[in-house]
């Protein structure tokens, strides 16, 4: 099933909280991807936090992006009752 990211929030230590258009939400761990040269810039928190949403895909200024389908398959399901925009603090075990 193809999906898109509708909202996300960078968390600590290379994790993202993600909401998909399917209604699913969860925590996605970017750390394994940061081991490759292509994603190594994301190890710097100030750069990691510059992520933005482009056409339903989480992207970074130097061209890195993460497929929403990969996120859906690998994320740890979590529910955020207020949604990302209504929640200022996340209490997710990562």
ZAKOL-215797 format. One record per residue: x, z, y of N, C-alpha, C in turn. Coordinates in steps of 0.02 Angstrom, whole numbers, always signed. Each point is the difference from the previous one (the first is absolute). Example, Ala and Ser with C-alpha at 12.3 -4.5 7.8 and 13.67 -1.06 7.14 Angstrom:
! ZAKOL-215797
[[+660,+390,-284],[-45,+0,+59],[+45,+0,+60]]
[[-18,-36,+53],[+42,+3,+59],[-39,+37,+55]]
***
This chain:
! ZAKOL-215797
[[+41,+0,-58],[-41,+0,+58],[+44,+0,+62]]
[[-8,-48,+44],[+37,-2,+62],[-28,+52,+48]]
[[+43,+32,+37],[-22,+51,+47],[+43,-4,+63]]
[[-23,+34,+51],[+37,+6,+63],[+4,+72,+21]]
[[+52,+17,+36],[+6,+66,+30],[-42,+0,+64]]
[[-42,+50,+9],[-40,+5,+61],[+27,+54,+47]]
[[+38,+47,-26],[+31,+52,+41],[+56,+32,-40]]
[[+49,+26,+36],[+55,+35,-34],[+32,+49,+49]]
[[+38,+46,-27],[+37,+48,+41],[+66,+15,-36]]
[[+57,-7,+35],[+63,+20,-30],[+0,+76,-10]]
[[+23,+21,-58],[+9,+70,-15],[+75,+14,-1]]
[[+18,+58,-23],[+71,+17,-3],[+34,-32,-61]]
[[+65,-6,+3],[+41,-18,-57],[-20,-66,-33]]
[[-15,-51,+41],[-12,-67,-28],[-67,-11,-33]]
[[-49,+41,+15],[-66,-8,-29],[-49,-25,+53]]
[[-51,-34,-22],[-54,-25,+43],[-67,+24,-27]]
[[-43,+23,+44],[-69,+9,-20],[-37,-64,+17]]
[[-37,-28,-48],[-29,-66,+7],[-74,+1,-17]]
[[-40,-36,+40],[-70,-12,-16],[-9,-75,-10]]
[[-32,-19,-55],[-11,-70,-17],[-72,-19,+14]]
[[-12,-66,+8],[-69,-23,+13],[-46,+10,-60]]
[[+28,+16,-57],[-40,+14,-60],[-29,+71,+3]]
[[+21,+39,+50],[-22,+70,+5],[+49,+49,-31]]
[[+50,-26,-35],[+50,+43,-31],[+49,+24,+54]]
[[+29,+58,-12],[+51,+26,+45],[+49,+40,-41]]
[[+61,+6,+26],[+50,+37,-36],[+67,+0,+34]]
[[+49,+30,-34],[+68,+5,+24],[+43,-50,-38]]
[[+37,-40,+38],[+45,-51,-29],[+71,+19,+16]]
[[+43,-1,-50],[+70,+19,+6],[+43,-63,+10]]
[[+28,-7,+60],[+43,-57,+15],[+73,+11,-22]]
[[+18,+60,-19],[+71,+16,-15],[+32,-45,-52]]
[[-33,-17,-55],[+33,-44,-48],[+18,-69,+30]]
[[-41,-23,+45],[+12,-65,+32],[+58,+3,+50]]
[[+10,+59,+29],[+53,+9,+50],[+70,-7,-30]]
[[+5,-1,-66],[+65,-8,-32],[+25,-72,+5]]
[[-45,-47,+13],[+21,-70,+7],[+25,-13,+71]]
[[+43,-50,+8],[+26,-17,+66],[-57,-18,+48]]
[[-50,-36,-25],[-54,-24,+43],[-38,+57,+33]]
[[-10,+55,-36],[-39,+56,+26],[+44,+59,+24]]
[[+66,-7,-2],[+44,+57,+15],[-9,+27,+71]]
[[-20,-41,+48],[-11,+24,+68],[-55,+54,+3]]
[[-45,-1,-49],[-55,+48,+0],[+23,+71,-15]]
[[+62,+8,-21],[+27,+67,-12],[+5,+40,+64]]
[[+5,-35,+57],[+3,+34,+65],[-71,+17,+22]]
[[-16,+64,+6],[-69,+20,+17],[-27,-34,+63]]
[[+43,-8,+50],[-24,-30,+62],[-21,-73,-10]]
[[+34,-34,-46],[-20,-69,-15],[-60,-1,-47]]
[[+0,+42,-51],[-56,+5,-46],[-66,+11,+37]]
[[+2,+43,+51],[-60,+17,+38],[-23,-56,+47]]
[[+38,-54,+5],[-19,-57,+42],[-45,-49,-38]]
[[-22,+19,-59],[-43,-44,-40],[-64,-16,+38]]
[[-26,-59,-13],[-62,-22,+31],[-40,-40,-50]]
[[-63,-8,+15],[-46,-37,-45],[-7,-71,+26]]
[[+13,-48,-44],[-5,-71,+19],[-38,-37,-55]]
[[-61,-21,+17],[-42,-37,-48],[-10,+38,-65]]
[[-10,+65,+4],[-13,+41,-59],[+61,+20,-40]]
[[+60,-12,+29],[+63,+15,-34],[+41,+47,+43]]
[[+30,+52,-29],[+45,+44,+36],[+66,-36,+8]]
[[+23,-6,+63],[+60,-39,+16],[+45,+40,+47]]
[[+63,-24,+5],[+49,+29,+45],[+31,-55,+42]]
[[+30,+19,+57],[+25,-50,+48],[+51,-50,-27]]
[[+40,+19,-48],[+52,-46,-26],[-26,-44,-57]]
[[-66,-1,-11],[-30,-45,-49],[-16,+31,-67]]
[[+16,+63,-11],[-19,+32,-63],[-76,+9,-1]]
[[-29,-5,-58],[-71,+16,-9],[-11,+20,-72]]
[[-58,+31,-12],[-17,+22,-67],[-69,-26,-18]]
[[-4,-33,-56],[-62,-29,-24],[-53,+53,-11]]
[[-60,-10,+26],[-54,+48,-12],[-16,+8,-75]]
[[+10,-54,-38],[-13,+4,-72],[+50,+46,-34]]
[[+64,-3,+22],[+51,+45,-27],[-17,+72,+18]]
[[-20,+10,+62],[-20,+67,+23],[-56,+26,-43]]
[[-51,-41,-11],[-58,+21,-39],[+20,+21,-71]]
[[+45,-38,-31],[+20,+14,-69],[+44,+62,-6]]
[[+40,+14,+52],[+50,+54,-5],[-17,+63,+38]]
[[-50,-1,+43],[-13,+60,+41],[-31,+56,-42]]
[[+10,+60,+23],[-30,+59,-31],[-65,+11,+37]]
[[-57,-6,-34],[-65,+7,+34],[-7,+67,+35]]
[[-22,-3,+62],[-14,+60,+40],[-60,-17,+43]]
[[-39,+49,+17],[-58,-11,+43],[+11,+37,+65]]
[[-11,-34,+55],[+4,+30,+66],[-70,-3,+31]]
[[-39,+54,-3],[-70,-2,+18],[-14,-24,+71]]
[[+46,+11,+47],[-11,-21,+69],[+29,-69,+14]]
[[+31,-31,-51],[+34,-63,+12],[+64,+12,+40]]
[[+41,-50,+3],[+65,+8,+33],[-8,+14,+75]]
[[-45,-35,+32],[-6,+8,+73],[-28,+68,+20]]
[[-37,+32,-44],[-29,+65,+17],[+42,+59,-23]]
[[+56,-14,-33],[+41,+53,-29],[+68,+1,+35]]
[[+19,+57,+26],[+64,+5,+35],[+55,+27,-45]]
[[-18,+32,-54],[+50,+31,-44],[-19,-14,-72]]
[[+47,-19,-40],[-13,-15,-70],[+30,+54,-43]]
[[-37,+25,-49],[+22,+51,-45],[+5,-27,-71]]
[[+37,-54,-9],[+4,-32,-64],[+64,+22,-36]]
[[-5,+16,-63],[+61,+17,-38],[+37,-65,-17]]
[[+58,-8,+29],[+41,-59,-16],[+69,+22,-19]]
***
